[in-house]
Amino acid sequence: MIIAVDGPAASGKGTIARALARHYGLPHLDTGLLYRAVAANVQRLELDPSVEADAVAACDFDDSLLDDPMLRSDAIGSLASVVSAHPLVRASLLQRQKRFAQQPGGAVLDGRDIGTVIAPNAEAKLFVRATPNIRAKRRHAELRSHGSPISIDKVLADIRARDLRDSTRSNAPLVPANDAAFLDTSFLSIEASVQRAIDIVESRI
Ligand code: C5P
């Protein structure tokens, strides 16, 4: 069984995907981390993220980078959204994600294009969303808890910019698959969101 979980930043898709993976005993891939690793590598190598050849050169990263907590920062998230718009960057990460999805026994993947590009035949597809203000509040609280002095206005502006870039790029934009079920977490607790996600998956399998 393949479960595809897509949605914008701070919608709750990662939390839901991890909980689904635990519930069904499936391996989980946070595909955003791959783009974040490319972004961190661009930064480390002092390359230009807006130049496709530079971003492609940064795709050859060491897997140990995926465990680096700095990948979780908002700055790297924004940079990831710049490098991920390059078709050759997406092409370079495509097979790795497809292989993960196709492993025997199934998998849960979360990202922006799982239901549309990576696993269009997934048994269950969820598109997780929440209002920009609520997503900004969540992300702000998370960043503050890690000691970041960032303001909520800046977080909201970053979220809006990232939404716009991710949903308007020509290659694999953030759009719901035709057969995706919507899950709005704006006014749901984590537990209620996860239960709703399980109900959706159960109704699809
Ligand atoms: O999900 P996360 O916020 O970690 O993703 C960081 C960025 O990576 C996103 O803003 C998006 O631009 C890009 N991404 C993508 N396709 C995916 C996952 C993430 O383009 N499947």
Boltz pocket constraint, residues with backbone or C-beta under 6 A from the ligand:
constraints:
  - pocket:
      binder: B
      contacts: [[A, 7], [A, 9], [A, 10], [A, 31], [A, 32], [A, 33], [A, 35], [A, 36], [A, 76], [A, 77], [A, 80], [A, 81], [A, 82], [A, 84], [A, 85], [A, 110], [A, 111], [A, 112], [A, 113], [A, 114], [A, 162], [A, 166], [A, 172]]
      max_distance: 6.0
